[in-house]
Amino acid sequence: MKTTILTVGTKKGVFLFTSSDRREWSMRGPFQPGREINHAIYDSRTGRLYATANDAWFGSEIAWSADLGATWQMAKQSPSFTAESGLKLDRVWHIEPGLVETPEVLYAGVAPAALFRSDDGGQTWSEITSLTAHPSRPRWHPGAGGLCLHSIVVDPLHAQRMFVGISAVGVFRTDDGGNTWHTANRGTRAEFMPDKYPEYGQCVHKVLMADAGQSLLFQQNHCGVYRSANAGETWEEITAGLPSDFGFPLAIHPRQPETIFVIPLKGGEFRCPPDNRLRVFRSRDGGKTWTGLEAGLPQSNAFMGIYREGMTVDQCDPLGVYFGTNTGKVFYSSDEGDSWRVLADNLPPVYSVSAAQLT
């Protein structure tokens, strides 16, 4: 039986949880104490941990560990803009491993919205300037969390294809390794815009790929949940059956691409569970129908929020599902969401939760 590792990024550092049976968990940390960790992951290609280490005083860096947190190093050259660009790095939001066959390649999304690539295992980073220079950029506007690039999807079957999600701009796609980019938002609502279905200007909250063979994508948006079966060329709204059209996290079953999980929140003005009941909603049919999962979760006076990186799944059978809250709790299910238990309490606000099996 493989050991499951849960990497939890919080407002005050990284915590690691490990378990061989998903019943008894051990915790270590915090690592990078005091840093705001918007995203932390275990890269199963290399066995390294990566974390976005953001600090209001000392700036943003990418930290990494090759020994499960025992020792940490900082990137020799973290993502940064050139002086000529006129841009100043505000925050590193997301780290995404590249393809299996290129284990030293990683991507990072930052604010103000830009995409960076590393070809040396995260030691140095270079900006993919073609996205920063997209002709539409002068008309990009930030969401409540700023103009941030937070979702990066690398297509495992099409080496030159990638998707990014930017708040509050939308989804962009490249088919030539990042040389050129085009918008991929057709069918996605923007209720806060005069044109409800613009080419760009949607506030995407999270984008994930479910099945590269079917070019199947899902996204959680400020205005609904969406499914695309044609690599983002068009999107179909699948919000019907959910208690609201607003939320941040999204997770997808690794072996059942039509099984997805979301956690609805009331809305942008009150980012807490509808009816003050914390529920995870699961669809087994790609969003045609939804089931609210609540066993073990608080069903009254639930006033927490869950951030966009705050939910994940493991590779086990049955599937494990995990999420963290901005009130410092981590919940987990070892039966595909049917029932829930508290894994950790009294943590700092949880920004990200990422699961993997140790190699």
LOTI-661194 format. One record per residue (C-alpha): x, y, z; residue in three letters; residue number from 1. Coordinates in nm, 4 decimals. Each point is the difference from the previous one (the first is absolute). Layout:
! residues N
+----------+----------+----------+------+-----+
:        X :        Y :        Z : code : pos :
+----------+----------+----------+------+-----+
:        X :        Y :        Z :  ALA : NUM :
...
+----------+----------+----------+------+-----+
//
This chain:
! residues 359
+----------+----------+----------+------+-----+
:        X :        Y :        Z : code : pos :
+----------+----------+----------+------+-----+
:   0.0000 :   0.0000 :   0.0000 :  MET :   1 :
:   0.1397 :   0.3376 :  -0.1014 :  LYS :   2 :
:   0.0268 :   0.2911 :   0.2380 :  THR :   3 :
:  -0.2269 :   0.2950 :  -0.0691 :  THR :   4 :
:   0.1511 :   0.3448 :   0.0478 :  ILE :   5 :
:  -0.2125 :   0.3091 :   0.0419 :  LEU :   6 :
:   0.1781 :   0.3299 :  -0.0560 :  THR :   7 :
:  -0.1871 :   0.2885 :   0.1621 :  VAL :   8 :
:   0.0883 :   0.3608 :  -0.0732 :  GLY :   9 :
:  -0.1182 :   0.2540 :   0.2566 :  THR :  10 :
:   0.0282 :   0.3665 :   0.0869 :  LYS :  11 :
:   0.2921 :  -0.0822 :   0.2291 :  LYS :  12 :
:   0.1901 :  -0.2826 :  -0.1656 :  GLY :  13 :
:  -0.0165 :  -0.3533 :  -0.1422 :  VAL :  14 :
:  -0.1251 :  -0.3048 :   0.1913 :  PHE :  15 :
:   0.0528 :  -0.3606 :  -0.1104 :  LEU :  16 :
:  -0.2343 :  -0.2848 :   0.0919 :  PHE :  17 :
:   0.0817 :  -0.3638 :  -0.0780 :  THR :  18 :
:  -0.1927 :  -0.3235 :   0.0430 :  SER :  19 :
:   0.0359 :  -0.3610 :  -0.1110 :  SER :  20 :
:  -0.3663 :  -0.0862 :   0.0550 :  ASP :  21 :
:  -0.1819 :   0.3385 :  -0.0193 :  ARG :  22 :
:  -0.1249 :  -0.0520 :   0.3545 :  ARG :  23 :
:   0.2976 :   0.0995 :   0.2149 :  GLU :  24 :
:   0.1857 :   0.3128 :  -0.1108 :  TRP :  25 :
:   0.3270 :   0.1531 :   0.1136 :  SER :  26 :
:   0.0748 :   0.3704 :  -0.0365 :  MET :  27 :
:   0.3233 :   0.1926 :  -0.0479 :  ARG :  28 :
:   0.0518 :   0.3711 :  -0.0317 :  GLY :  29 :
:  -0.0400 :   0.2812 :  -0.0374 :  PRO :  30 :
:   0.2724 :   0.0334 :  -0.2614 :  PHE :  31 :
:   0.0774 :   0.3444 :  -0.1371 :  GLN :  32 :
:  -0.1680 :   0.1333 :   0.3173 :  PRO :  33 :
:  -0.1588 :   0.3400 :  -0.0297 :  GLY :  34 :
:  -0.0053 :  -0.0057 :  -0.3820 :  ARG :  35 :
:  -0.3306 :   0.0071 :  -0.1850 :  GLU :  36 :
:  -0.0136 :  -0.3211 :  -0.2007 :  ILE :  37 :
:  -0.2602 :   0.0444 :  -0.2703 :  ASN :  38 :
:   0.0896 :  -0.3385 :  -0.1480 :  HIS :  39 :
:   0.2166 :  -0.2949 :   0.1025 :  ALA :  40 :
:   0.0362 :  -0.3328 :  -0.1831 :  ILE :  41 :
:   0.1897 :  -0.3263 :   0.0030 :  TYR :  42 :
:   0.1401 :  -0.0684 :  -0.3479 :  ASP :  43 :
:  -0.0215 :  -0.3770 :  -0.0462 :  SER :  44 :
:   0.2312 :   0.0178 :  -0.3030 :  ARG :  45 :
:   0.2991 :   0.0955 :   0.2158 :  THR :  46 :
:  -0.1115 :  -0.0403 :   0.3639 :  GLY :  47 :
:   0.0488 :   0.3716 :   0.0656 :  ARG :  48 :
:  -0.2276 :   0.2342 :   0.1918 :  LEU :  49 :
:  -0.0650 :   0.3460 :  -0.1427 :  TYR :  50 :
:  -0.1637 :   0.2973 :   0.1693 :  ALA :  51 :
:  -0.0851 :   0.3561 :  -0.0968 :  THR :  52 :
:   0.1548 :   0.1963 :   0.2872 :  ALA :  53 :
:  -0.1545 :   0.3468 :   0.0091 :  ASN :  54 :
:   0.0966 :   0.2672 :   0.2500 :  ASP :  55 :
:  -0.1381 :   0.3522 :   0.0241 :  ALA :  56 :
:   0.3437 :   0.1361 :   0.0967 :  TRP :  57 :
:   0.2498 :  -0.2193 :  -0.1832 :  PHE :  58 :
:  -0.1913 :  -0.0794 :  -0.3177 :  GLY :  59 :
:  -0.0922 :  -0.3262 :  -0.1705 :  SER :  60 :
:   0.2227 :  -0.3016 :  -0.0559 :  GLU :  61 :
:  -0.0287 :  -0.3650 :  -0.0903 :  ILE :  62 :
:   0.1289 :  -0.2366 :   0.2671 :  ALA :  63 :
:   0.0757 :  -0.3687 :  -0.0513 :  TRP :  64 :
:   0.1001 :  -0.3041 :   0.2029 :  SER :  65 :
:   0.1502 :  -0.3267 :  -0.1207 :  ALA :  66 :
:  -0.0400 :  -0.1800 :   0.3356 :  ASP :  67 :
:  -0.3674 :   0.0431 :   0.0901 :  LEU :  68 :
:   0.0530 :   0.3242 :   0.1837 :  GLY :  69 :
:   0.3060 :  -0.0843 :   0.2088 :  ALA :  70 :
:   0.1962 :   0.2680 :  -0.1832 :  THR :  71 :
:  -0.1121 :   0.2768 :  -0.2338 :  TRP :  72 :
:   0.1651 :   0.2076 :  -0.2668 :  GLN :  73 :
:  -0.1152 :   0.3061 :  -0.1890 :  MET :  74 :
:   0.0060 :   0.0243 :  -0.3770 :  ALA :  75 :
:   0.3173 :   0.1621 :  -0.1277 :  LYS :  76 :
:  -0.2167 :   0.2290 :  -0.2099 :  GLN :  77 :
:  -0.3713 :   0.0077 :   0.0863 :  SER :  78 :
:  -0.2553 :   0.1411 :  -0.2476 :  PRO :  79 :
:   0.0488 :   0.3725 :  -0.0558 :  SER :  80 :
:  -0.0733 :   0.2597 :  -0.2651 :  PHE :  81 :
:   0.2618 :   0.1933 :  -0.1890 :  THR :  82 :
:   0.0416 :   0.3667 :   0.0782 :  ALA :  83 :
:  -0.1025 :   0.0816 :  -0.3565 :  GLU :  84 :
:  -0.3409 :  -0.1631 :   0.0463 :  SER :  85 :
:  -0.1172 :   0.2563 :   0.2545 :  GLY :  86 :
:  -0.1559 :  -0.2850 :   0.2018 :  LEU :  87 :
:   0.0788 :  -0.0935 :   0.3594 :  LYS :  88 :
:  -0.0603 :  -0.3501 :   0.1361 :  LEU :  89 :
:  -0.2720 :   0.0005 :   0.2627 :  ASP :  90 :
:  -0.0444 :  -0.3703 :   0.0794 :  ARG :  91 :
:   0.0728 :  -0.3508 :  -0.1270 :  VAL :  92 :
:  -0.3345 :  -0.1794 :  -0.0135 :  TRP :  93 :
:   0.0521 :  -0.3459 :  -0.1456 :  HIS :  94 :
:   0.2668 :  -0.2563 :  -0.0910 :  ILE :  95 :
:  -0.0762 :  -0.2647 :  -0.2626 :  GLU :  96 :
:   0.2242 :  -0.2959 :  -0.0946 :  PRO :  97 :
:   0.0628 :  -0.0501 :  -0.3698 :  GLY :  98 :
:  -0.0326 :  -0.3245 :  -0.1928 :  LEU :  99 :
:   0.1230 :  -0.3309 :   0.1420 :  VAL : 100 :
:   0.2626 :  -0.0248 :  -0.2727 :  GLU : 101 :
:   0.1471 :   0.3403 :   0.0951 :  THR : 102 :
:   0.0473 :  -0.0345 :   0.3778 :  PRO : 103 :
:   0.1998 :   0.3214 :   0.0396 :  GLU : 104 :
:  -0.2664 :   0.2200 :  -0.1598 :  VAL : 105 :
:  -0.2403 :   0.1950 :   0.2218 :  LEU : 106 :
:  -0.2328 :   0.2949 :  -0.0505 :  TYR : 107 :
:  -0.0999 :   0.2784 :   0.2362 :  ALA : 108 :
:  -0.2915 :   0.2419 :  -0.0100 :  GLY : 109 :
:   0.0411 :   0.3411 :   0.1605 :  VAL : 110 :
:  -0.1643 :   0.3354 :   0.0589 :  ALA : 111 :
:  -0.0150 :   0.2258 :  -0.1872 :  PRO : 112 :
:  -0.1092 :  -0.2712 :  -0.2416 :  ALA : 113 :
:   0.2931 :  -0.1683 :  -0.1700 :  ALA : 114 :
:   0.1324 :  -0.3493 :  -0.0643 :  LEU : 115 :
:   0.3557 :  -0.1131 :   0.0799 :  PHE : 116 :
:   0.1861 :  -0.3183 :  -0.0942 :  ARG : 117 :
:   0.2937 :  -0.1799 :   0.1596 :  SER : 118 :
:   0.2121 :  -0.2535 :  -0.1882 :  ASP : 119 :
:   0.2297 :  -0.0852 :   0.2912 :  ASP : 120 :
:  -0.2260 :  -0.1334 :   0.2705 :  GLY : 121 :
:  -0.1067 :   0.3388 :   0.1299 :  GLY : 122 :
:   0.3442 :   0.1527 :   0.0458 :  GLN : 123 :
:  -0.0494 :   0.2773 :  -0.2560 :  THR : 124 :
:  -0.3121 :   0.1365 :  -0.1686 :  TRP : 125 :
:  -0.0675 :   0.1828 :  -0.3244 :  SER : 126 :
:  -0.3132 :   0.1865 :  -0.1028 :  GLU : 127 :
:  -0.2116 :  -0.1240 :  -0.2913 :  ILE : 128 :
:  -0.0317 :   0.3509 :  -0.1363 :  THR : 129 :
:  -0.2404 :  -0.0901 :  -0.2818 :  SER : 130 :
:  -0.2836 :  -0.0243 :   0.2537 :  LEU : 131 :
:   0.0970 :   0.3196 :   0.1833 :  THR : 132 :
:   0.0028 :   0.1798 :  -0.3354 :  ALA : 133 :
:  -0.3377 :  -0.1334 :  -0.1169 :  HIS : 134 :
:  -0.1810 :   0.2750 :  -0.1963 :  PRO : 135 :
:  -0.2923 :  -0.0060 :   0.2422 :  SER : 136 :
:   0.2134 :   0.0691 :   0.3088 :  ARG : 137 :
:  -0.0631 :   0.3772 :   0.0188 :  PRO : 138 :
:  -0.3654 :  -0.0883 :   0.0601 :  ARG : 139 :
:   0.0598 :  -0.2633 :   0.2701 :  TRP : 140 :
:  -0.1531 :   0.0845 :   0.3364 :  HIS : 141 :
:   0.0770 :  -0.1581 :   0.3402 :  PRO : 142 :
:  -0.2406 :  -0.1987 :   0.2128 :  GLY : 143 :
:  -0.0315 :   0.0425 :   0.3749 :  ALA : 144 :
:   0.3259 :  -0.1932 :   0.0467 :  GLY : 145 :
:   0.1857 :   0.2084 :  -0.2567 :  GLY : 146 :
:   0.0978 :  -0.0675 :  -0.3593 :  LEU : 147 :
:   0.1329 :  -0.3491 :   0.0617 :  CYS : 148 :
:   0.0853 :  -0.3004 :  -0.2149 :  LEU : 149 :
:  -0.1012 :  -0.2877 :   0.2268 :  HIS : 150 :
:  -0.0863 :  -0.3019 :  -0.2180 :  SER : 151 :
:   0.2463 :  -0.1804 :  -0.2280 :  ILE : 152 :
:  -0.1033 :  -0.3118 :  -0.1931 :  VAL : 153 :
:   0.2670 :  -0.1922 :  -0.1907 :  VAL : 154 :
:  -0.1512 :  -0.2395 :  -0.2540 :  ASP : 155 :
:   0.1777 :  -0.3379 :   0.0397 :  PRO : 156 :
:  -0.0946 :  -0.1194 :  -0.3509 :  LEU : 157 :
:   0.0751 :   0.3210 :  -0.1880 :  HIS : 158 :
:   0.3435 :   0.1199 :   0.1033 :  ALA : 159 :
:  -0.0456 :   0.3459 :  -0.1512 :  GLN : 160 :
:  -0.3460 :   0.0629 :   0.1499 :  ARG : 161 :
:  -0.0601 :   0.1834 :   0.3250 :  MET : 162 :
:  -0.2812 :   0.1921 :   0.1681 :  PHE : 163 :
:   0.0171 :   0.2766 :   0.2601 :  VAL : 164 :
:  -0.2698 :   0.1644 :   0.2109 :  GLY : 165 :
:   0.0236 :   0.3675 :   0.0929 :  ILE : 166 :
:  -0.2247 :   0.1990 :   0.2344 :  SER : 167 :
:  -0.1901 :   0.1954 :  -0.1179 :  ALA : 168 :
:   0.0905 :  -0.0604 :  -0.3639 :  VAL : 169 :
:  -0.0839 :  -0.3607 :  -0.0855 :  GLY : 170 :
:   0.1623 :  -0.3047 :  -0.1557 :  VAL : 171 :
:   0.2765 :   0.0162 :  -0.2616 :  PHE : 172 :
:   0.1308 :  -0.2905 :  -0.2079 :  ARG : 173 :
:   0.3196 :  -0.0588 :  -0.1945 :  THR : 174 :
:   0.0573 :  -0.2765 :  -0.2547 :  ASP : 175 :
:   0.3570 :   0.0893 :  -0.0887 :  ASP : 176 :
:   0.1848 :  -0.0175 :   0.3291 :  GLY : 177 :
:  -0.0814 :   0.3550 :   0.1042 :  GLY : 178 :
:   0.1024 :   0.1858 :  -0.3148 :  ASN : 179 :
:  -0.3563 :   0.1179 :  -0.0537 :  THR : 180 :
:  -0.3132 :   0.0057 :   0.2181 :  TRP : 181 :
:  -0.3704 :   0.0304 :  -0.0684 :  HIS : 182 :
:  -0.3014 :   0.0460 :   0.2245 :  THR : 183 :
:  -0.2054 :  -0.3065 :   0.0956 :  ALA : 184 :
:  -0.3125 :   0.1381 :   0.1693 :  ASN : 185 :
:  -0.2866 :  -0.0615 :  -0.2408 :  ARG : 186 :
:  -0.3116 :  -0.0890 :   0.1990 :  GLY : 187 :
:   0.1313 :   0.1289 :   0.3343 :  THR : 188 :
:  -0.2101 :   0.2642 :   0.1763 :  ARG : 189 :
:   0.1163 :   0.3315 :   0.1443 :  ALA : 190 :
:  -0.3094 :   0.1300 :   0.1774 :  GLU : 191 :
:   0.1854 :   0.3095 :   0.1204 :  PHE : 192 :
:   0.0742 :   0.1132 :  -0.3588 :  MET : 193 :
:  -0.2320 :   0.1874 :  -0.2398 :  PRO : 194 :
:   0.0590 :  -0.2821 :  -0.2501 :  ASP : 195 :
:  -0.0757 :  -0.3181 :   0.1968 :  LYS : 196 :
:   0.2036 :  -0.2186 :  -0.2380 :  TYR : 197 :
:   0.3073 :   0.2031 :  -0.0984 :  PRO : 198 :
:   0.3068 :  -0.1336 :  -0.1776 :  GLU : 199 :
:   0.1942 :   0.0616 :   0.3223 :  TYR : 200 :
:  -0.0682 :   0.1664 :   0.3352 :  GLY : 201 :
:  -0.1447 :  -0.3053 :   0.1762 :  GLN : 202 :
:   0.1148 :  -0.0652 :   0.3562 :  CYS : 203 :
:   0.1175 :  -0.3597 :  -0.0148 :  VAL : 204 :
:   0.0829 :  -0.1415 :   0.3443 :  HIS : 205 :
:   0.1471 :  -0.3424 :  -0.0833 :  LYS : 206 :
:   0.0646 :  -0.2103 :  -0.3134 :  VAL : 207 :
:   0.0936 :  -0.3702 :  -0.0100 :  LEU : 208 :
:   0.0319 :  -0.2663 :  -0.2696 :  MET : 209 :
:  -0.1989 :  -0.3189 :   0.0582 :  ALA : 210 :
:   0.0968 :  -0.2075 :  -0.3032 :  ASP : 211 :
:   0.2594 :   0.0965 :  -0.2570 :  ALA : 212 :
:  -0.1219 :  -0.2709 :  -0.2374 :  GLY : 213 :
:  -0.3420 :   0.1646 :  -0.0152 :  GLN : 214 :
:   0.1357 :   0.3560 :   0.0285 :  SER : 215 :
:  -0.2315 :   0.0269 :   0.3034 :  LEU : 216 :
:   0.0322 :   0.3026 :   0.2281 :  LEU : 217 :
:  -0.1983 :   0.1314 :   0.2945 :  PHE : 218 :
:   0.0055 :   0.3447 :   0.1590 :  GLN : 219 :
:  -0.1416 :   0.1654 :   0.3092 :  GLN : 220 :
:  -0.0821 :   0.3584 :  -0.0817 :  ASN : 221 :
:  -0.1252 :   0.3074 :   0.1830 :  HIS : 222 :
:  -0.3192 :  -0.0618 :  -0.1990 :  CYS : 223 :
:  -0.0543 :  -0.3752 :  -0.0089 :  GLY : 224 :
:   0.1643 :  -0.3363 :  -0.0590 :  VAL : 225 :
:   0.0851 :  -0.0975 :  -0.3583 :  TYR : 226 :
:   0.0995 :  -0.2997 :  -0.2117 :  ARG : 227 :
:   0.1858 :  -0.0008 :  -0.3312 :  SER : 228 :
:   0.0327 :  -0.3146 :  -0.2108 :  ALA : 229 :
:   0.2016 :   0.1684 :  -0.2748 :  ASN : 230 :
:   0.3092 :   0.1396 :   0.1713 :  ALA : 231 :
:  -0.1610 :   0.3293 :   0.0945 :  GLY : 232 :
:  -0.1370 :   0.0926 :  -0.3411 :  GLU : 233 :
:  -0.3458 :   0.0207 :   0.1580 :  THR : 234 :
:  -0.1310 :  -0.0374 :   0.3555 :  TRP : 235 :
:  -0.3300 :  -0.1412 :   0.1267 :  GLU : 236 :
:  -0.1345 :   0.1260 :   0.3314 :  GLU : 237 :
:  -0.0756 :  -0.2805 :   0.2497 :  ILE : 238 :
:  -0.1015 :   0.2087 :   0.3024 :  THR : 239 :
:  -0.3610 :  -0.1256 :   0.0154 :  ALA : 240 :
:  -0.0493 :  -0.2036 :   0.3184 :  GLY : 241 :
:   0.2508 :   0.1987 :   0.2079 :  LEU : 242 :
:  -0.1138 :   0.2422 :   0.2736 :  PRO : 243 :
:   0.1974 :   0.2886 :  -0.1534 :  SER : 244 :
:   0.2037 :   0.0823 :  -0.3092 :  ASP : 245 :
:   0.3010 :   0.1273 :   0.1971 :  PHE : 246 :
:   0.2969 :  -0.1905 :   0.1415 :  GLY : 247 :
:   0.3741 :  -0.0445 :  -0.0232 :  PHE : 248 :
:   0.1268 :  -0.3595 :   0.0350 :  PRO : 249 :
:  -0.0393 :  -0.2828 :  -0.2491 :  LEU : 250 :
:   0.1253 :  -0.3598 :   0.0050 :  ALA : 251 :
:  -0.0303 :  -0.2852 :  -0.2515 :  ILE : 252 :
:   0.0141 :  -0.3765 :   0.0482 :  HIS : 253 :
:   0.3240 :  -0.1278 :  -0.1609 :  PRO : 254 :
:  -0.1640 :  -0.3163 :  -0.1407 :  ARG : 255 :
:  -0.3561 :   0.1189 :  -0.0596 :  GLN : 256 :
:   0.0244 :   0.3214 :  -0.2036 :  PRO : 257 :
:  -0.3708 :   0.0793 :   0.0331 :  GLU : 258 :
:   0.0193 :  -0.0096 :   0.3829 :  THR : 259 :
:   0.0673 :   0.3481 :   0.1327 :  ILE : 260 :
:  -0.0194 :   0.1803 :   0.3349 :  PHE : 261 :
:  -0.0776 :   0.3657 :   0.0796 :  VAL : 262 :
:  -0.0731 :   0.1969 :   0.3176 :  ILE : 263 :
:  -0.2554 :   0.2753 :  -0.0712 :  PRO : 264 :
:   0.0124 :   0.3288 :   0.1891 :  LEU : 265 :
:  -0.2816 :   0.2493 :   0.0255 :  LYS : 266 :
:   0.1599 :   0.2649 :  -0.2205 :  GLY : 267 :
:   0.2678 :   0.2619 :  -0.0420 :  GLY : 268 :
:  -0.1564 :   0.2227 :   0.2634 :  GLU : 269 :
:  -0.0196 :  -0.2777 :   0.2651 :  PHE : 270 :
:   0.2500 :  -0.2778 :  -0.0621 :  ARG : 271 :
:  -0.1439 :  -0.2589 :   0.2370 :  CYS : 272 :
:  -0.2053 :  -0.3172 :  -0.0612 :  PRO : 273 :
:  -0.3620 :   0.0513 :  -0.1083 :  PRO : 274 :
:  -0.2446 :  -0.0370 :   0.2889 :  ASP : 275 :
:   0.3071 :  -0.0112 :   0.2291 :  ASN : 276 :
:   0.0304 :  -0.3744 :  -0.0777 :  ARG : 277 :
:   0.3408 :  -0.1299 :  -0.1064 :  LEU : 278 :
:  -0.0576 :  -0.2455 :  -0.2837 :  ARG : 279 :
:   0.2123 :  -0.1488 :  -0.2756 :  VAL : 280 :
:  -0.1936 :  -0.0624 :  -0.3194 :  PHE : 281 :
:   0.0926 :  -0.2983 :  -0.2184 :  ARG : 282 :
:  -0.1089 :  -0.0813 :  -0.3521 :  SER : 283 :
:   0.0509 :  -0.3455 :  -0.1492 :  ARG : 284 :
:  -0.1246 :   0.0999 :  -0.3462 :  ASP : 285 :
:   0.1997 :   0.3063 :  -0.0955 :  GLY : 286 :
:  -0.2346 :   0.2474 :   0.1639 :  GLY : 287 :
:  -0.3366 :  -0.1249 :  -0.1240 :  LYS : 288 :
:  -0.0979 :  -0.0754 :   0.3605 :  THR : 289 :
:   0.1490 :   0.0905 :   0.3383 :  TRP : 290 :
:  -0.0051 :  -0.1587 :   0.3452 :  THR : 291 :
:   0.0645 :   0.1992 :   0.3169 :  GLY : 292 :
:   0.2419 :  -0.1789 :   0.2338 :  LEU : 293 :
:  -0.0292 :   0.1075 :   0.3623 :  GLU : 294 :
:   0.0593 :  -0.2970 :   0.2350 :  ALA : 295 :
:   0.2553 :   0.1151 :   0.2573 :  GLY : 296 :
:  -0.0047 :   0.3654 :  -0.1151 :  LEU : 297 :
:  -0.1561 :   0.2828 :   0.2047 :  PRO : 298 :
:  -0.3585 :   0.0631 :  -0.1099 :  GLN : 299 :
:  -0.0653 :   0.3145 :   0.2011 :  SER : 300 :
:   0.1948 :   0.3178 :   0.0741 :  ASN : 301 :
:   0.2589 :  -0.0856 :  -0.2653 :  ALA : 302 :
:   0.1608 :   0.3334 :  -0.0903 :  PHE : 303 :
:   0.3284 :  -0.1125 :  -0.1535 :  MET : 304 :
:   0.1343 :   0.0419 :  -0.3496 :  GLY : 305 :
:   0.2046 :  -0.2263 :  -0.2266 :  ILE : 306 :
:   0.2595 :   0.1459 :  -0.2360 :  TYR : 307 :
:   0.0636 :  -0.1026 :  -0.3595 :  ARG : 308 :
:   0.2917 :  -0.2343 :   0.0828 :  GLU : 309 :
:  -0.1809 :  -0.1321 :   0.3060 :  GLY : 310 :
:  -0.1296 :  -0.3377 :  -0.1268 :  MET : 311 :
:   0.1753 :  -0.3054 :  -0.1426 :  THR : 312 :
:  -0.0288 :  -0.3762 :  -0.0513 :  VAL : 313 :
:   0.2475 :  -0.2842 :   0.0380 :  ASP : 314 :
:   0.0604 :  -0.3042 :  -0.2220 :  GLN : 315 :
:  -0.1381 :  -0.2650 :   0.2353 :  CYS : 316 :
:  -0.2903 :  -0.2372 :  -0.0546 :  ASP : 317 :
:  -0.2439 :   0.0971 :   0.1393 :  PRO : 318 :
:   0.0882 :   0.3582 :  -0.0680 :  LEU : 319 :
:   0.1073 :   0.2371 :   0.2763 :  GLY : 320 :
:  -0.1294 :   0.3586 :  -0.0127 :  VAL : 321 :
:   0.1466 :   0.2841 :   0.2093 :  TYR : 322 :
:  -0.0688 :   0.3684 :   0.0547 :  PHE : 323 :
:   0.1130 :   0.2785 :   0.2327 :  GLY : 324 :
:  -0.1759 :   0.3104 :   0.1267 :  THR : 325 :
:   0.0967 :   0.3555 :   0.0793 :  ASN : 326 :
:  -0.0842 :  -0.0792 :   0.3629 :  THR : 327 :
:   0.2926 :  -0.2432 :   0.0219 :  GLY : 328 :
:  -0.1746 :  -0.3361 :  -0.0355 :  LYS : 329 :
:   0.0848 :  -0.2846 :  -0.2384 :  VAL : 330 :
:  -0.2741 :  -0.2521 :  -0.0749 :  PHE : 331 :
:   0.0456 :  -0.3314 :  -0.1787 :  TYR : 332 :
:  -0.2036 :  -0.2850 :  -0.1388 :  SER : 333 :
:   0.1348 :  -0.3475 :  -0.0756 :  SER : 334 :
:  -0.3221 :  -0.1151 :  -0.1703 :  ASP : 335 :
:  -0.0278 :   0.2395 :  -0.2952 :  GLU : 336 :
:  -0.1808 :   0.2664 :   0.2008 :  GLY : 337 :
:  -0.2765 :  -0.2093 :   0.1561 :  ASP : 338 :
:   0.1238 :   0.0811 :   0.3514 :  SER : 339 :
:   0.2452 :   0.2496 :   0.1471 :  TRP : 340 :
:   0.2351 :   0.0328 :   0.2952 :  ARG : 341 :
:   0.2223 :   0.2762 :   0.1353 :  VAL : 342 :
:   0.3646 :  -0.0639 :  -0.0800 :  LEU : 343 :
:   0.1362 :   0.3184 :   0.1589 :  ALA : 344 :
:  -0.1348 :   0.2946 :   0.1973 :  ASP : 345 :
:   0.1361 :   0.3323 :   0.1247 :  ASN : 346 :
:   0.2347 :   0.0485 :  -0.2940 :  LEU : 347 :
:   0.0547 :   0.3438 :  -0.1491 :  PRO : 348 :
:  -0.2428 :   0.0801 :  -0.2847 :  PRO : 349 :
:   0.0460 :  -0.2711 :  -0.2629 :  VAL : 350 :
:   0.0843 :   0.1232 :  -0.3504 :  TYR : 351 :
:   0.0784 :  -0.3278 :  -0.1775 :  SER : 352 :
:  -0.0347 :  -0.3750 :   0.0415 :  VAL : 353 :
:   0.1788 :  -0.2454 :  -0.2289 :  SER : 354 :
:   0.0068 :  -0.3818 :   0.0255 :  ALA : 355 :
:   0.2434 :  -0.2510 :  -0.1488 :  ALA : 356 :
:   0.1388 :  -0.3474 :   0.0555 :  GLN : 357 :
:   0.3622 :  -0.0157 :   0.1050 :  LEU : 358 :
:   0.2292 :  -0.1547 :  -0.2585 :  THR : 359 :
+----------+----------+----------+------+-----+
//
